[in-house]
């Protein structure tokens, strides 16, 4: 049932994340890299915001079109980093695959 | 003549609060399709009535239905109800295809802890979910299209962040349509008949 995350180049992309836990006191970051490895080239960085205040576990990931217009890759990987009291915790068991799709209308 | 299909795609990353399994779901969200009045195309659907009891446990909420009365909301000619007398409400897909699935839990007059949620799993993966509305009339519903394959197992689940979640089975029988509901219709092949 699980699909790849789709990112459209030259467009602003928005994805919601349901964490299922209270993350209001946490710091969440997310990046897309060419390989599921922190040493691999960085492709894009999601802007992470709360849908409300984080207590409901709902997050909004946004990639601005100015950033997606710079993407040349066709695929990549992403995950989430959750920082609690200064400690970075994993959110996913493994990185999610990302597929970049081209746009036509300039 | 060619036809252009416009796909309004949204995506959501859902992390199951119990299993922590991660799913990337296309076009998630609440359904605007009501529990009755599904557009008639062809085929046959039997519509049940009332779910009579529910119970809770510390790790979540297991939905119990009463199979002896036949008062089970069961729909769909291409799914079969399984395990209705046990602690979960499940349906197994008999035929591969595109389905509209719907789940609903309502708890009139019930206080629900903030963040309590319910949803539908397919083979144990949370694919749709919703948080309960605020008190005093707590309710939550999910629904939408899913492409399911033969032997996929649908299940309704609920999860509470606190101890105040309680579904009153007596109150459940007094509302129309009753709750909890888990239903699935294979698109283009079903008709609501009762």
Interface residues (C-beta under 8 A of the other chain):
Chain A: X1 X2 X3 X4 X5 X6 X14 X15 X16 X17 X18 X19 X20 X21 X22 X55 X56 X57 X61 X91 X92 X93 X96
Chain B: X9 X10 X11 X12 X13 X14 X15 X16 X17 X20 X22 X23 X24 X25 X26 X28 X114 X115 X117 X122 X123 X125 X127 X129 X131 X146 X159 X161
